[in-house]
Amino acid sequence: MELKGKVHRFGSDVNTDYIISGKYKFKTLDMNELAKHVMEDLDSDFYSKIEQGDFIVADSNFGCGSSREQAPLAIKYAGIGAVIATSFARIFYRNAINIGLPVIECDTSGIEAGDQLEVDLKKGVIRNLTKDQVIRVKPLPDVMIKILNDGGLVGHFRKYGTFNVE
Amino acid sequence: MGTGKTIVEKIIGAHAGKEVEAGDIVIAELDFMMGQDGTSPLAINALKEMEVEKLYDPWKVAMVIDHSAPSPLEGVSALHDMMRKFAKEQGVKLYDIGCGVCHQLMPEQGHVVPGNLVVGADSHTCTYGAINAFATGVGSTDLAAAMASGKLWFKVPETIKFVLKGKLPIGVFSKDVILFLIGQVTADGATYKAVEFTGPVIDDLSVEARFTISNMAIEMGGKAGLMEADEKTIRWVKEHSNKPFTPVKADPDAVYEKVLEYDLSDLVPQVAKPHTVDNVAPIDEVMGTPIQQAVLGTCTNGRLEDLRIAAAILKGKKVNPDVRFIVAPASKEIYLKAMNEGTIQTLVEAGAAVVTPGCGPCVGTHNGVPSDGENVISTANRNFKGRMGNGKAFIYLGSPATVAASAIEGKIADPRNYLTEGDSQWS
């Protein structure tokens, strides 16, 4: 899978309350509606700045805090192609894979806001076209690759009726 | 290097039917699973999309309406309705509004016992580590897969062991301990890792106070916050559950990612400042900060002991007229006990507004959203910007004692000024 887009830059410890506030997520299952409030407490008009396929790039511990799956869903429905971070909080990472949002762990220190990136998930490589740099990506565990390839955990269960990952 | 096993390696291994060690990825059988009103509706939808008609074992599932309960909005009402119908159709135990916070109910109502492997679609599921269960938070789709198959995949985590030595001074509580530790290791200090809490400080704590510590393991990124089961644990669990259980101990030569030792004999009350939980300061640094709202409750500190500590401080005194003091007992059972013994009366006479047992104002959906620029001191576990429903408010976290003392003074206050030797039963 090849992805291409521009970078929206965030720092460390971006928690799931920032990604989608509790005051919205309890109200509705309409993800297009929730997506409009993505990252609102960090950048009040973030949603309007996103072009389809753009990347969220962050430092460590992205997605810490609550287990709300609305967080990766809001990011996905806002049109973000992938989240790239130095590290992720565990529950967010699982949730993202389960709902089919690519999450990529790598050294993000050289990536800046506005950079154009090209991501090759299969080869595990990010090309920073603006800076002419190549960044190696930490590979996903096999179980997660299988789930992603089935289109997420729902697709996996539709296919096998249970876990078929060992 | 030893070859022994940690608690988490033993529990996951027992449920995967083989020996495991940190780093292994396994499918494990679950003893219990839980969802709340913020996460269950998406799980119910995922089950439909998975084309699952019957749950693997509805007796192993509970759903709790606690986060926005009773419903403040039409949209929320529709989601609650969806949960009620699903629970009825599938024969799943539903705890409706007023029953309490999911993380109080799971152990209190006997669903979780030592040695269990439990998942909950809520990040604070790690709370049950205090009674020696490997319990961890998952998202809605993982919960759906778990309800469909009775299983889930796990990467066996490495473990960080905290050895807590000494004796807590008067006015210093388990909340201060966990805030201090989070400040030490930071918000991602235990990401992907399990945490074990041990040592004389843990031994001295009541089971209720231990829940507070395990509850906040996630605030350092921890996948679980485990403790061994001692006599107090076993007595507590037998009072709450009929399920058979076998406590799990770590081997003396278990392999840890690291072992961190602290002597807490000189610990002072701790406060997490806005807007991260690891932004922790000793009480002197924040004392005097004016507050407009004080919150006592949540899955961290809404237990009977917490209400009693606050009542001991507030007895015969009044909450500052410029402060709204909101109290949310963590469960109906706690509410009734606190009412019968007079604790609730003491709190209300002092000026508390008691709300429905449940999550209270912690998640920003109802029960006390602060105004722009206001400061809140709360016994909750998170102080993220916007957490309580207003991104322009400031949240400080402290123990029930610190919250009660602050409610009296109208500014962040040192609870040690309100407690004497006689109050040491709670430390």
Contacts between the chains, C-beta under 8 A, distances in Angstrom:
chain1	res1	chain2	res2	distance
A	12	B	188	7.8
A	13	B	187	5.2
A	13	B	188	7.0
A	13	B	276	6.2
A	15	B	382	7.9
A	15	B	384	5.1
A	17	B	382	7.2
A	17	B	384	4.4
A	17	B	385	7.6
A	17	B	386	5.7
A	17	B	387	5.2
A	18	B	384	6.7
A	18	B	385	7.0
A	18	B	386	7.1
A	21	B	364	6.6
A	21	B	386	5.1
A	21	B	389	7.5
A	21	B	391	7.6
A	22	B	38	7.3
A	22	B	67	7.7
A	22	B	363	4.1
A	22	B	364	4.5
A	22	B	365	5.9
A	22	B	387	7.1
A	22	B	389	7.1
A	23	B	364	4.7
A	23	B	365	6.2
A	23	B	369	7.7
A	23	B	386	7.6
A	23	B	389	4.6
A	25	B	38	6.2
A	26	B	37	6.9
A	26	B	38	5.5
A	26	B	67	6.2
A	26	B	68	4.8
A	26	B	75	7.7
A	26	B	76	5.4
A	26	B	79	7.2
A	26	B	363	7.6
A	26	B	365	5.1
A	27	B	73	6.0
A	27	B	75	3.8
A	27	B	76	6.0
A	28	B	75	5.0
A	28	B	79	8.0
A	29	B	41	5.8
A	29	B	42	6.5
A	29	B	45	6.6
A	29	B	79	7.1
A	40	B	386	7.9
A	40	B	391	7.5
A	41	B	385	5.2
A	41	B	386	4.1
A	41	B	391	4.1
A	60	B	188	5.7
A	61	B	187	6.0
A	61	B	188	3.7
A	61	B	191	6.2
A	61	B	221	6.6
A	64	B	187	5.9
A	64	B	188	6.8
A	64	B	191	7.9
A	64	B	221	6.5
A	65	B	123	6.6
A	65	B	382	6.6
A	65	B	384	6.5
A	66	B	38	7.9
A	66	B	122	7.3
A	66	B	123	4.9
A	66	B	382	7.9
A	67	B	39	6.4
A	67	B	120	8.0
A	67	B	121	5.8
A	67	B	122	5.5
A	67	B	123	4.3
A	67	B	125	7.9
A	67	B	137	4.3
A	67	B	138	6.3
A	67	B	139	5.4
A	68	B	38	6.2
A	68	B	39	6.7
A	68	B	139	7.4
A	69	B	39	6.9
A	69	B	42	5.5
A	69	B	139	3.9
A	69	B	140	4.4
A	69	B	141	6.3
A	70	B	38	8.0
A	70	B	42	7.2
A	73	B	42	7.9
A	87	B	188	6.7
A	87	B	191	6.5
A	89	B	188	7.3
A	89	B	191	6.2
A	89	B	221	6.2
A	90	B	191	6.3
A	90	B	192	5.6
A	90	B	221	7.2
A	90	B	223	5.8
A	91	B	123	6.0
A	91	B	137	5.3
A	91	B	138	6.5
A	91	B	139	6.2
A	94	B	138	6.8
A	94	B	139	6.4
A	94	B	142	6.2
A	95	B	139	3.6
A	95	B	140	7.9
A	95	B	141	7.0
A	95	B	142	7.4
A	98	B	139	6.3
A	98	B	141	4.1
A	98	B	142	6.1
A	99	B	139	8.0
A	99	B	141	6.2
A	141	B	25	6.1
A	141	B	155	7.0
A	142	B	25	7.7
A	143	B	25	5.5
A	143	B	153	5.6
A	152	B	141	7.1
A	153	B	46	7.6
A	153	B	141	4.7
A	153	B	142	6.9
A	153	B	144	7.6
A	153	B	145	5.5
A	154	B	46	5.6
A	154	B	49	4.7
A	154	B	50	5.4
A	154	B	141	6.4
A	154	B	144	7.6
A	157	B	50	4.1
A	157	B	52	7.2
A	157	B	144	7.8
A	157	B	145	6.0
A	157	B	148	6.3
A	157	B	149	7.9
A	158	B	49	7.4
A	158	B	50	5.8
A	158	B	51	6.1
A	161	B	148	8.0
A	162	B	148	7.3
A	162	B	149	4.5
A	162	B	151	7.3
A	163	B	27	5.4
A	163	B	145	7.1
A	163	B	149	6.2
A	163	B	151	6.1
A	163	B	152	7.8
A	163	B	153	6.0
A	165	B	27	7.1
A	165	B	153	6.0
A	166	B	26	7.8
A	166	B	27	6.1
